[in-house]
């Protein structure tokens, strides 16, 4: 019998935005929102009514998602949503389009289905890739239970008969940010590939499916991680693209989100991610791919440690707790966040690469799932925003491209093929 999730409800009626989430409402405009998508592809065609029932059963287990955005005098905050669930809808051609507080019954995530795929678009103020993956995995597990399959909780699938743990609802930034150190100074603006901008709320989505084992073997051949491997590949592609385009050479950088749960014992289902910025400087001379790979790997292994991350967390918390900032009305804060985002935001990074890693599911669920897809929403000025998600031996590499041109995607997948890694392409492009 399917579990109802009613025991999982918790008496929590509102939440402060976590430290990372506070900037996202201020960046939300008519043309852009910070939204990302997690999809799971099952081996059976999705029945909408069954998916709706699964969502009704699952949402009470995630009280920090069962909310709507509210505007206070000093800060935005999250309040319990009076509606039961958001609508379950057929999938659309423009995923990750902007969020509006009054649409979607006020929920900050949207649920879609298409053939055998379940997709959920999340506003980043709600959660990060790790929390979202847990929600989508649990939703898919409950859908399979309702369809008659025995699925036990475990790994990314939460138990619907267990009440939400307070640790799952906490702002882990506030709990663990206690460093006395200072984070490293961020450098200036970088190169951005040019292209023909797509209309607002649209993007070209291209996913390349590869063997996780083949990619891991190639990364190990170079002595690096999968994330380091792809970061170096894209840095090399953009570095050479800039050399062909312009005499004036700017730095090329990649922004890499890091899941802090790897370093701090947090169970939170909210945001707990920070970003590293890795750069190469063409003014220092020519680079080979191997040199870029070595530089990326050495930098990440040098800086990717709990002390550096704690200093970054603490710096952000100090800004949030600043008396003058706290005393400012929300309208002034929002204007300041938006101006700062326009002036700096993506200008400090050439592209974003986010790897949610291997999605782990209970043994009795794995046979019903084909693969997972992680897609960051398209950027405002960056043509390349890349999401990577793996399940068993299938790795999905997804580009969300705000430009009509597809040269970056084509170059990355071509290079993989030349390395002996077979790629299967899926895209919404004509």
PABA-726395 format. One line per 8 residues: their letters; for each residue x, y, z negated of N, C-alpha, C. Coordinates in steps of 0.1 Angstrom, whole numbers, plus 2048, in hexadecimal, padded with zeros to 3 digits. Layout:
a> X:Y:Z:X:Y:Z:X:Y:Z | ...
//
This chain:
xxxxxxxx> 808:7F4:800:800:800:800:809:80C:800 | 805:816:808:80D:823:808:80C:82A:7FB | 817:830:7F8:817:839:7EB:811:846:7EE | 80A:84C:7E4:803:858:7E6:80C:864:7E3 | 816:863:7DB:81E:86F:7D7:817:878:7CD | 80B:875:7C8:804:87E:7BF:80C:87F:7B2 | 813:874:7AD:81A:875:7A1:826:87E:7A2 | 82A:881:7AE:836:889:7B0:834:898:7AE
xxxxxxxx> 828:89C:7AD:825:8AA:7AC:82B:8B0:79F | 830:8BC:7A0:836:8C2:794:830:8D0:792 | 82F:8D4:786:828:8E1:782:832:8ED:784 | 835:8EF:791:83E:8FA:794:837:903:79E | 834:90F:79B:82B:917:7A3:833:922:7AB | 83F:924:7A8:847:92D:7B0:856:92B:7AE | 85E:92F:7B8:86C:92D:7B7:873:93A:7BC | 87E:93D:7B5:887:948:7BB:88E:942:7C7
xxxxxxxx> 891:94A:7D1:899:946:7DC:8A7:942:7D6 | 8AD:938:7DB:8BB:934:7D7:8C4:93F:7DD | 8D1:93E:7D9:8DA:948:7DC:8DC:949:7EB | 8DD:93E:7F2:8DF:93E:801:8D2:943:808 | 8C7:940:802:8BA:943:809:8B6:952:809 | 8BC:959:800:8B8:967:7FE:8BA:970:80B | 8C4:96C:813:8C6:975:81F:8BD:972:82B | 8B7:966:82B:8B0:961:837:8A3:969:839
xxxxxxxx> 89B:96C:82F:88F:974:832:892:982:838 | 89D:988:834:8A2:995:839:8A6:994:847 | 8AA:988:84C:8AE:986:85A:8A2:983:863 | 897:980:85D:88B:97B:865:884:987:86C | 884:986:879:87E:991:881:875:98B:88C | 86F:994:894:866:98F:89F:86E:987:8A9 | 87B:988:8AA:882:981:8B5:88B:976:8B0 | 88D:975:8A2:897:96A:89E:894:967:88F
xxxxxxxx> 895:95A:88C:895:955:87F:8A0:94A:87D | 8A5:948:871:8AF:93E:86F:8A7:931:86C | 8A5:929:877:89E:91D:876:8A6:911:87C | 8A4:906:877:8AB:8FA:87C:8A1:8EE:87C | 8A4:8E4:884:89B:8D9:886:8A2:8CB:883 | 89B:8C2:87C:89F:8B5:87A:894:8AC:881 | 898:8A2:889:88F:899:890:893:88B:88D | 88A:882:88B:88C:874:88B:884:86D:896
xxxxxxxx> 88B:864:89D:885:85D:8A8:882:84F:8A4 | 875:84B:8A3:872:83E:89F:871:835:8AB | 86D:828:8A9:86C:81E:8B4:85D:81C:8B8 | 854:825:8B3:846:824:8B6:840:832:8B8 | 836:832:8C0:82F:83F:8C4:829:844:8B7 | 82A:852:8B5:825:858:8A9:816:85A:8AA | 80E:856:8A0:800:858:89E:7FE:865:896 | 7F9:870:89C:7F8:87D:894:7F0:87C:887
xxxxxxxx> 7E5:874:887:7DD:873:87A:7E5:86C:86F | 7ED:862:873:7F5:85B:869:801:864:864 | 806:86C:86D:811:875:869:80B:880:860 | 7FF:884:862:7F9:88E:859:7F7:888:84B | 7F2:87C:84B:7F1:875:83E:7FE:873:837 | 808:870:83E:816:86E:838:81B:87B:832 | 818:886:839:81C:894:834:815:897:828 | 808:894:827:800:896:81B:806:88F:80F
xxxxxxxx> 80B:883:811:810:87A:807:81E:87F:802 | 826:884:80C:834:887:809:836:895:803 | 82E:89F:807:831:8AD:804:831:8AF:7F4 | 828:8A9:7ED:829:8AB:7DE:836:8A7:7D8 | 83D:89E:7DE:84A:899:7D9:855:8A4:7DB | 852:8AE:7E4:85C:8B8:7E7:855:8C6:7E3 | 853:8C9:7D6:84C:8D5:7D2:853:8E2:7D6 | 860:8E1:7D9:868:8ED:7DD:865:8F0:7EC
xxxxxxxx> 85E:8E7:7F3:85B:8E9:801:84C:8ED:802 | 844:8EA:7F8:836:8EC:7F8:833:8FA:7F4 | 839:904:7FB:839:912:7F7:836:91B:803 | 834:928:800:833:932:80A:83C:93E:805 | 83F:947:80F:848:952:80B:83F:95D:806 | 844:963:7FB:83D:96F:7F5:847:97A:7F4 | 842:986:7F4:84A:992:7F4:848:999:7E6 | 853:99A:7DE:852:9A2:7D2:857:9B0:7D4
xxxxxxxx> 858:9B7:7C9:85E:9C5:7CA:86D:9C5:7CD | 874:9BB:7C6:882:9BB:7C7:887:9AF:7D0 | 880:9A4:7D0:885:998:7D8:879:991:7DE | 87C:989:7E8:872:97F:7ED:873:973:7E3 | 868:96C:7E2:868:960:7DA:85F:956:7E1 | 85F:949:7DC:857:93E:7E1:84C:93B:7D7 | 840:93A:7DC:834:937:7D4:82D:92B:7D9 | 827:923:7D0:820:917:7D4:815:91A:7DE
xxxxxxxx> 815:912:7E9:80C:915:7F4:7FE:90F:7F0 | 7F3:916:7F2:7E6:911:7EF:7E1:907:7F9 | 7E7:906:805:7E3:8FC:80F:7E9:8EF:80C | 7E3:8E4:810:7E8:8D7:80D:7F5:8D4:815 | 7F4:8D6:822:800:8D3:82B:7FF:8DD:837 | 80B:8DF:83E:80A:8E6:84B:804:8DE:855 | 7FF:8E4:860:7FA:8DC:86B:804:8D3:872 | 800:8C7:875:809:8BD:87D:805:8C0:88C
xxxxxxxx> 810:8C3:894:80D:8C8:8A1:815:8C0:8AC | 810:8C0:8B8:818:8BA:8C3:825:8C3:8C5 | 830:8BD:8C9:83C:8C4:8CA:83B:8CF:8D5 | 844:8D8:8D4:845:8E4:8DD:852:8E5:8E4 | 852:8ED:8EE:85E:8EF:8F7:868:8F9:8F1 | 864:901:8E7:86D:90B:8E1:86E:908:8D2 | 875:8FE:8CE:876:8FB:8BF:87E:906:8B9 | 87C:907:8AC:883:911:8A3:880:91F:8A7
xxxxxxxx> 874:922:8AC:870:930:8AE:86E:936:8A1 | 86C:943:8A0:86C:94B:894:861:946:88A | 864:948:87D:85A:945:873:852:952:870 | 845:950:86E:83D:95C:869:835:957:85D | 836:960:852:831:95C:845:822:958:846 | 81A:95E:84F:80C:95C:84F:807:951:858 | 810:94B:860:80D:940:869:810:933:862 | 80C:928:869:80F:91A:864:80A:918:856
xxxxxxxx> 7FE:91F:853:7F9:91E:845:802:922:83A | 80C:92B:83F:815:930:835:821:928:832 | 822:91C:837:82D:913:834:839:917:83C | 845:914:836:852:918:83C:859:90D:844 | 851:902:847:856:8F8:850:84A:8F4:858 | 84D:8EF:865:843:8EB:86E:846:8DC:872 | 83B:8D5:873:83C:8C6:876:836:8C4:884 | 83E:8BD:88D:83A:8BA:89A:83C:8AB:89D
xxxxxxxx> 835:8A6:8A8:837:899:8AD:837:899:8BC | 83F:88F:8C1:83F:88D:8D0:843:87F:8D3 | 83A:878:8D9:83C:869:8DC:840:862:8CF | 84D:85E:8CE:851:857:8C2:85A:85F:8B9 | 859:86C:8BA:862:875:8B2:85A:87E:8A9 | 85F:87F:89C:85A:888:892:865:893:890 | 861:8A0:892:86A:8AB:890:865:8B5:886 | 86E:8BB:87E:86A:8C5:874:873:8D1:876
xxxxxxxx> 86E:8DD:878:875:8E9:879:875:8F0:86B | 880:8F3:865:881:8F9:858:887:907:858 | 880:910:851:886:91D:84F:891:91B:845 | 89D:921:847:8A9:91E:83F:8A7:923:831 | 89E:92C:82E:89C:930:820:897:925:818 | 892:91B:81E:88C:910:817:896:905:812 | 89F:902:81C:8A8:8F7:819:8B4:8F7:823 | 8BD:8ED:822:8C8:8EC:82C:8C6:8DE:832
xxxxxxxx> 8D0:8DA:83A:8CF:8CE:842:8CE:8C1:839 | 8D4:8C1:82E:8D4:8B5:825:8C6:8B4:81F | 8C0:8BF:81A:8B2:8BE:814:8A8:8BB:81F | 8AA:8C1:82A:8A0:8BE:835:8A1:8B0:83A | 8AD:8AA:83B:8AE:89C:83F:8A7:893:836 | 8A8:896:829:8A1:88E:81F:892:88E:821 | 88D:89A:823:87E:89C:825:87A:895:832 | 881:896:83D:87C:890:849:87E:880:848
xxxxxxxx> 888:87C:841:88A:86D:83F:87E:868:837 | 87B:86F:82C:870:86A:823:862:86B:82B | 860:875:833:854:876:83B:853:86B:845 | 85E:867:84C:85E:85C:855:85C:84F:84E | 861:84D:842:860:841:83A:851:83F:836 | 84B:84A:832:83C:849:82E:834:847:83A | 837:84D:846:830:84A:852:830:83B:855 | 83C:835:854:83E:827:857:836:81E:84D
xxxxxxxx> 836:822:841:82E:81B:837:81F:81B:83A | 81A:826:83E:80C:827:842:809:81F:84E | 813:81E:857:812:816:863:813:807:860 | 815:803:854:815:7F5:850:823:7EF:84E | 82E:7F7:84D:83B:7F1:84B:83F:7F3:83D | 846:7E9:838:84B:7EA:82A:858:7F2:82A | 858:7FE:823:864:806:822:866:809:813 | 872:806:80F:875:809:801:87D:816:800
xxxxxxxx> 87B:81E:7F5:883:82A:7F4:892:828:7F2 | 89A:831:7F5:8A8:830:7F3:8AF:839:7FD | 8BC:83C:7FB:8C4:844:803:8BD:852:805 | 8BA:856:812:8B4:863:814:8A5:862:812 | 89F:857:810:891:855:80E:88D:856:7FF | 886:860:7FB:883:862:7ED:877:859:7E9 | 876:856:7DC:86B:84E:7D6:85F:857:7D4 | 854:855:7DA:848:85E:7D8:842:85C:7CB
xxxxxxxx> 845:851:7C4:83E:84F:7B7:847:855:7AB | 852:85B:7AF:85A:861:7A4:859:871:7A5 | 856:877:79A:855:885:799:862:88C:79D | 860:898:7A4:86C:89F:7A8:875:8A3:79D | 882:8A0:79E:88B:8A3:793:88E:8B2:793 | 88F:8B8:787:893:8C6:787:89F:8CA:78F | 8A9:8C0:78F:8B5:8C3:796:8B3:8C4:7A5 | 8A8:8BE:7AB:8A5:8BF:7B9:8A0:8CD:7BC
xxxxxxxx> 89B:8D4:7B2:894:8E1:7B5:89D:8ED:7B1 | 8A9:8EA:7AC:8B1:8F5:7A6:8B9:8FD:7B1 | 8BD:909:7AD:8C7:910:7B5:8D5:90C:7B1 | 8DB:903:7B8:8E8:8FD:7B4:8F3:907:7B5 | 8F1:912:7BD:8FB:91C:7BE:8FD:923:7B0 | 8F1:926:7AA:8F2:92C:79D:8F7:923:792 | 8F5:916:794:8FA:90C:78A:909:90A:78B | 90F:90A:797:91D:906:798:926:911:79B
xxxxxxxx> 921:91D:79F:92A:928:7A2:92F:92F:796 | 93B:92B:791:941:931:785:950:934:787 | 954:936:793:963:938:795:967:947:792 | 973:948:78E:979:955:78B:982:95A:797 | 983:951:7A1:98B:954:7AD:983:95C:7B7 | 98A:961:7C1:984:969:7CC:985:961:7D9 | 97B:961:7E1:97B:95A:7EE:985:961:7F8 | 989:95A:802:992:960:80C:98B:96A:814
xxxxxxxx> 992:975:818:98D:980:820:988:97B:82E | 97C:97F:832:978:97B:83F:97E:985:84A | 981:97F:855:988:987:85F:97D:98D:868 | 982:995:872:979:99D:87B:972:995:885 | 96D:99D:88F:964:997:89A:96C:98E:8A3 | 965:986:8AA:96B:97B:8B3:965:97B:8C1 | 96A:972:8C9:965:970:8D6:957:96A:8D7 | 94E:96F:8E0:941:969:8E2:940:966:8F1
xxxxxxxx> 93C:95A:8F5:93A:957:903:92E:95F:908 | 92F:964:914:924:96B:91A:91A:962:922 | 90E:967:924:905:95F:92C:8F8:967:92E | 8EF:960:935:8E1:966:938:8D8:962:92D | 8D3:96C:925:8CB:96A:919:8BE:964:91D | 8BA:95A:915:8AD:954:917:8A2:95D:911 | 896:95C:915:88B:964:90E:88A:961:8FF | 885:96B:8F8:884:969:8E9:87C:95C:8E6
xxxxxxxx> 87F:955:8DC:879:949:8D7:87A:93D:8E0 | 884:93E:8E9:887:932:8F2:896:92F:8F1 | 899:922:8F5:8A7:91E:8F5:8A8:912:8FE | 8B4:910:903:8B7:903:90A:8BD:8F9:900 | 8B6:8EE:8FF:8BA:8E4:8F5:8C0:8D8:8FD | 8CC:8D4:8FA:8D2:8C9:900:8D8:8C0:8F5 | 8D5:8B3:8F6:8DA:8A9:8EC:8E2:89F:8F4 | 8EE:89C:8EF:8F6:891:8F5:8F7:886:8EA
xxxxxxxx> 8F3:87A:8EE:8F3:86E:8E6:900:866:8E8 | 908:864:8DE:914:85D:8DF:915:852:8D4 | 91E:849:8D6:921:83F:8CC:928:845:8C0 | 923:844:8B4:92A:849:8A8:937:842:8A6 | 937:835:8A9:944:82E:8A8:94F:832:8B1 | 94A:835:8BE:954:83A:8C8:95A:848:8C4 | 951:851:8BF:956:85E:8BB:95F:85D:8AF | 95B:855:8A5:963:853:899:971:84D:89D
xxxxxxxx> 971:844:8A6:97E:83E:8AA:987:848:8B1 | 981:851:8B9:989:85B:8C0:98E:865:8B6 | 986:869:8AC:98A:873:8A2:996:86D:89A | 994:860:896:99F:85A:88F:9AC:859:897 | 9AA:857:8A4:9B6:857:8AD:9BE:863:8AB | 9B7:86F:8AA:9BE:87C:8A8:9C1:87E:899 | 9BC:876:890:9BF:878:882:9B6:883:87B | 9AA:885:880:9A1:88F:87B:993:88A:879
xxxxxxxx> 98A:892:872:97D:88E:870:974:891:87D | 968:88C:87D:95F:88F:888:95C:89D:889 | 95A:8A4:87E:957:8B3:87F:963:8BA:884 | 96F:8B7:87F:97B:8BD:884:97D:8BB:893 | 97A:8AF:897:97B:8AC:8A6:972:8B4:8AE | 966:8B6:8AB:95C:8BE:8B3:95F:8CD:8B2 | 963:8D1:8A6:966:8DF:8A4:972:8E3:8AD | 97C:8DA:8AE:988:8DD:8B6:985:8DD:8C5
xxxxxxxx> 97C:8D3:8C9:978:8D2:8D7:971:8DF:8DB | 968:8E4:8D3:960:8F0:8D7:969:8FD:8D6 | 972:8FD:8CD:97C:909:8CC:984:909:8D9 | 989:8FD:8DD:991:8FC:8E9:989:900:8F5 | 97C:8FC:8F6:974:900:902:972:90F:902 | 96F:915:8F7:96C:923:8F7:979:92B:8F9 | 984:926:8F3:991:92D:8F5:995:92D:904 | 993:923:90B:996:922:919:98C:92A:922
xxxxxxxx> 980:92A:91D:976:932:924:979:941:923 | 97D:946:918:981:954:916:98D:957:91E | 997:94E:91F:9A3:951:927:99F:953:936 | 995:94B:93B:991:94D:949:989:95A:94B | 983:95F:941:97A:96A:942:981:978:940 | 98A:979:937:98F:986:933:99E:986:930 | 9A4:992:932:9B2:994:92E:9B3:996:91F | 9A9:99D:919:9A9:9A0:90B:9A5:994:903
xxxxxxxx> 9AD:98E:8FC:9AA:981:8F5:9A7:984:8E6 | 99B:980:8E2:997:981:8D4:998:974:8CE | 998:974:8C0:998:967:8B9:98B:95F:8BD | 98D:952:8BC:981:949:8BE:97F:941:8B1 | 972:941:8AC:970:93B:89F:964:931:8A0 | 964:928:896:959:91F:894:954:920:886 | 947:921:884:941:921:876:93C:913:873 | 941:90E:868:93D:900:864:937:900:857
xxxxxxxx> 92A:8FD:856:923:8FB:849:929:8EF:841 | 92A:8F0:834:92F:8E6:82C:925:8E2:821 | 921:8D6:820:918:8D1:816:91F:8D1:808 | 91B:8DA:7FF:922:8DB:7F2:91F:8CF:7E9 | 915:8C7:7ED:912:8BB:7E5:91D:8B1:7E5 | 926:8B2:7EF:932:8AA:7F0:93C:8AC:7E4 | 93B:8B9:7DF:945:8BD:7D5:93F:8C0:7C8 | 932:8C2:7C7:92C:8C5:7BA:920:8BB:7B9
xxxxxxxx> 91E:8B6:7AD:914:8AB:7AB:905:8B1:7AA | 901:8B6:7B6:8F4:8BC:7B7:8EA:8B3:7BE | 8DE:8B3:7B9:8D3:8AB:7C0:8C9:8B4:7C7 | 8CC:8C1:7C7:8C2:8CB:7CC:8BE:8C8:7DA | 8B1:8CA:7DD:8AB:8C9:7EA:8AA:8D7:7F1 | 8AF:8E1:7EA:8AF:8EE:7F0:8BD:8F1:7F7 | 8C0:8FD:7FA:8CD:900:800:8D8:8FE:7F6 | 8E3:8F7:7FB:8EF:8F6:7F4:8FA:8F4:7FE
xxxxxxxx> 8FC:8FE:807:906:8FD:812:90D:90A:813 | 91A:90A:816:921:916:819:929:913:826 | 92E:91E:82C:934:91D:83A:943:921:839 | 94B:919:840:959:91C:843:95A:922:851 | 964:92B:853:966:931:85F:974:92E:864 | 976:926:86E:983:921:873:986:928:880 | 992:92E:882:995:936:88D:9A2:932:894 | 9A3:936:8A1:9B0:936:8A8:9B2:944:8AE
xxxxxxxx> 9BE:948:8AF:9C2:955:8B3:9CA:955:8C0 | 9C4:957:8CC:9CB:956:8D9:9D7:960:8DA | 9D7:96A:8D2:9E2:974:8D2:9EF:96E:8CD | 9EE:963:8C7:9FA:95C:8C1:A01:954:8CC | 9FA:951:8D7:A00:949:8E2:9F6:93F:8E7 | 9FA:937:8F0:9F1:92C:8F6:9F0:921:8EC | 9E4:91A:8ED:9E1:90F:8E5:9DE:902:8EE | 9E2:8F7:8E9:9DE:8EA:8EF:9D2:8E5:8E6
xxxxxxxx> 9CA:8DC:8EB:9C0:8D6:8E3:9C5:8D0:8D7 | 9D0:8C9:8D8:9D6:8C3:8CC:9DA:8CD:8C1 | 9DF:8D8:8C6:9E3:8E3:8BC:9D6:8E8:8B5 | 9CC:8EB:8BD:9BF:8EF:8B7:9BA:8E5:8AD | 9BA:8D9:8B1:9B5:8CE:8A8:9BD:8CE:89B | 9CA:8CF:89C:9D3:8CF:890:9D0:8DB:887 | 9CE:8E7:88D:9CB:8F3:885:9BE:8F2:87E | 9B4:8ED:885:9A6:8EB:87F:9A7:8E2:873
xxxxxxxx> 9AE:8D6:876:9AE:8CC:86B:9B6:8D1:85F | 9C2:8D7:861:9CA:8DC:856:9C2:8E7:84E | 9BC:8F0:855:9B4:8FA:84E:9A9:8F5:846 | 9A1:8EC:84B:996:8E7:844:99A:8DF:838 | 9A5:8D7:83A:9A9:8CF:82E:9B0:8D7:824 | 9B5:8E3:828:9BB:8EC:81E:9B0:8F4:816 | 9A5:8F8:81D:99C:901:817:98F:8F9:811 | 98D:8ED:816:981:8E6:813:983:8DF:806
xxxxxxxx> 981:8E6:7FB:983:8E0:7ED:979:8E8:7E4 | 976:8E2:7D8:96C:8E8:7CF:970:8F6:7CA | 97D:8F8:7C8:981:905:7C3:97F:911:7CD | 982:90E:7D9:97F:919:7E3:970:91B:7E5 | 969:910:7E5:95A:910:7E7:954:917:7DB | 959:915:7CF:953:91B:7C3:956:92A:7C3 | 962:92E:7C8:965:93D:7C9:95B:943:7D3 | 958:93C:7DE:94E:942:7E8:940:943:7E1
xxxxxxxx> 93C:939:7DA:92F:939:7D3:92E:944:7C9 | 939:946:7C1:938:950:7B7:938:95E:7BC | 93F:960:7C8:93F:96D:7CE:931:971:7D3 | 92A:967:7D9:91D:96A:7DD:913:96C:7D1 | 915:965:7C6:90D:967:7BA:90F:975:7B4 | 91C:979:7B4:91F:986:7AF:918:991:7B6 | 917:990:7C4:910:999:7CC:901:999:7C8 | 8FB:98D:7C7:8ED:98C:7C4:8EA:992:7B6
xxxxxxxx> 8F4:991:7AC:8F1:995:79F:8F5:9A4:79C | 8FB:9AA:7A7:8FE:9B8:7A5:8F2:9C1:7A1 | 8F4:9C9:796:8E9:9D0:791:8E3:9DA:79B | 8EB:9E1:7A2:8E6:9EB:7AC:8DE:9E4:7B7 | 8E3:9D8:7BB:8DC:9D1:7C6:8CF:9CB:7C1 | 8CF:9C6:7B4:8C3:9C0:7AF:8B8:9CB:7AD | 8BD:9D7:7AA:8B3:9E2:7A7:8AD:9E8:7B4 | 8B3:9E5:7BF:8AE:9EB:7CC:8A1:9E4:7D0
xxxxxxxx> 897:9EC:7D5:88A:9E6:7DA:88D:9DD:7E5 | 884:9D3:7E7:886:9C9:7F1:887:9CF:7FF | 880:9DA:802:880:9E0:80F:88E:9E5:813 | 896:9EA:809:8A3:9EF:80C:8AD:9E3:80D | 8AB:9D9:805:8B3:9CD:806:8B1:9C6:814 | 8A5:9C5:818:8A2:9BF:825:8A9:9C7:830 | 8A8:9D4:830:8AE:9DC:83A:8BD:9DA:83A | 8C3:9D9:82E:8D1:9D8:82D:8D6:9CA:833
xxxxxxxx> 8CE:9BF:82F:8D1:9B2:834:8D1:9B1:843 | 8C6:9B8:849:8C5:9B7:858:8D0:9BF:85F | 8D3:9CB:85A:8DE:9D3:860:8EB:9CB:85F | 8EE:9C5:853:8FA:9BE:851:8FB:9B2:85B | 8EF:9AB:85D:8EF:99F:866:8F1:9A4:874 | 8EB:9AF:878:8ED:9B4:886:8FC:9B8:888 | 902:9BE:87F:90F:9C4:880:91A:9B9:87F | 918:9AF:876:922:9A5:874:91D:997:878
xxxxxxxx> 914:992:870:90D:985:873:915:97C:87C | 910:979:888:916:970:891:923:976:898 | 925:982:896:931:988:89D:93E:983:897 | 93E:97C:88C:94A:977:886:94C:968:88A | 944:963:892:945:955:896:941:953:8A4 | 949:94B:8AB:947:948:8BA:93C:93E:8BC | 93B:934:8B2:930:92A:8B3:92F:924:8A5 | 924:91D:8A4:921:916:897:921:907:89A
xxxxxxxx> 927:8FF:891:927:8F0:892:923:8EB:885 | 917:8E4:885:912:8DF:878:910:8D0:87A | 916:8C8:871:916:8B9:872:90F:8B4:865 | 903:8AF:866:8FC:8AA:85A:901:89C:856 | 90A:896:85E:910:88A:85B:907:87E:85E | 90A:873:858:902:866:85A:8F6:866:851 | 8EA:864:857:8DE:863:850:8DC:855:84B | 8DC:853:83E:8DB:845:838:8CC:843:834
xxxxxxxx> 8C7:837:838:8B9:833:835:8B9:826:82E | 8AE:822:827:8AD:815:822:8AE:80A:82C | 8B3:7FE:829:8B5:7F4:832:8A9:7F0:83A | 89D:7F0:833:891:7EB:83A:88A:7F6:842 | 890:802:843:88B:80D:84B:894:80E:858 | 8A0:80A:858:8A9:80C:863:8A5:806:870 | 89E:7FA:86F:89A:7F3:87B:88F:7FB:883 | 888:805:87C:87D:80C:882:881:819:888
xxxxxxxx> 88E:81D:886:893:82A:88A:89D:829:895 | 89C:832:89F:8A6:832:8AA:8B1:83B:8A7 | 8AE:848:8A4:8B9:851:8A0:8B3:85E:89A | 8BC:866:895:8B9:874:890:8BF:87E:898 | 8B9:88A:899:8BE:896:8A0:8BE:8A2:897 | 8C9:8A9:896:8CA:8B5:88F:8CC:8C1:898 | 8C4:8CB:898:8C5:8D6:8A1:8C5:8E3:89A | 8D0:8EB:89A:8CF:8F9:894:8C7:901:89E
xxxxxxxx> 8C0:90B:899:8B9:915:8A2:8C3:91C:8AA | 8BF:921:8B6:8C8:929:8BE:8CD:936:8B7 | 8D9:93B:8BA:8DE:947:8B4:8D9:953:8BC | 8DC:95F:8B7:8D8:96B:8BE:8E2:96F:8C9 | 8EF:96D:8C6:8FA:971:8CF:903:965:8D2 | 902:95A:8CA:90B:94F:8CD:904:945:8D6 | 90A:942:8E1:904:938:8EA:905:92A:8E5 | 90E:927:8DC:910:919:8D8:90D:918:8C9
xxxxxxxx> 902:911:8C6:900:90D:8B9:8FD:8FE:8B9 | 905:8F6:8B3:906:8E8:8B5:902:8E1:8A8 | 8F9:8D7:8A9:8F6:8CE:89D:8F9:8C0:8A0 | 8FF:8B9:896:902:8AB:898:8FC:8A3:88D | 8F5:898:891:8EF:88F:887:8F2:881:88C | 8F4:878:883:8F7:86A:886:8EF:860:87E | 8EB:855:885:8E3:84B:87F:8E8:83D:885 | 8EE:835:87C:8F4:828:881:8FE:82B:88C
xxxxxxxx> 8FD:826:898:907:829:8A2:903:833:8AC | 8F9:83B:8A9:8F5:846:8B2:8F7:853:8AC | 8FF:85B:8B3:902:869:8AF:8FC:872:8B9 | 8F4:87C:8B4:8ED:885:8BD:8F4:893:8BB | 8F9:898:8C6:900:8A5:8C6:8F7:8AF:8CE | 8F1:8B9:8C7:8E7:8C1:8CD:8EB:8D0:8CD | 8EA:8D5:8DA:8ED:8E3:8DC:8DF:8EB:8DC | 8DF:8F6:8D4:8D4:8FF:8D5:8DA:90C:8DC
xxxxxxxx> 8D7:90E:8E8:8DD:918:8F0:8D3:924:8F4 | 8D7:930:8EF:8CE:93B:8F2:8D0:941:900 | 8DA:93B:908:8DD:940:915:8D8:935:920 | 8D6:93A:92C:8D2:931:937:8DD:928:93B | 8EA:92D:93B:8F5:925:93F:8F8:919:936 | 8FD:90E:93D:8FF:902:935:90D:8FD:936 | 917:907:939:925:903:93B:92B:8FD:92E | 927:902:922:92E:8FD:916:929:8EF:913
xxxxxxxx> 91C:8EC:914:918:8DF:912:91E:8D5:91C | 91E:8D9:929:924:8D1:933:932:8CD:931 | 93A:8D8:92C:948:8D6:92A:94B:8CC:91E | 943:8CE:913:945:8C5:908:942:8B7:90B | 937:8B4:912:933:8A6:915:93C:8A0:920 | 941:8A9:929:94A:8A4:933:957:89F:92C | 95C:8A7:923:968:8A4:91C:967:896:914 | 95B:894:90E:959:888:907:95A:87C:911
xxxxxxxx> 953:87E:91C:954:873:926:962:870:92B | 96A:87B:92D:978:879:931:980:871:926 | 97B:873:91A:982:86C:90F:97D:85D:90D | 974:859:916:96F:84B:915:963:84A:90D | 95C:855:909:950:854:901:944:856:90A | 93C:84C:90B:930:84D:914:926:857:90D | 91F:85F:915:916:869:911:909:868:918 | 8FE:867:911:8F0:867:917:8EA:875:914
xxxxxx> 8E6:87C:91E:8E1:88A:91D:8D2:88A:91D | 8CC:893:914:8BE:896:913:8BD:8A5:912 | 8B4:8AB:919:8B3:8BA:919:8A5:8BF:91C | 8A2:8CB:918:895:8D1:91C:897:8DA:928 | 8A3:8DA:92D:8A6:8E2:93A:89F:8DB:946 | 89B:8E3:94F:895:8DE:95C:8A0:8D6:963
//
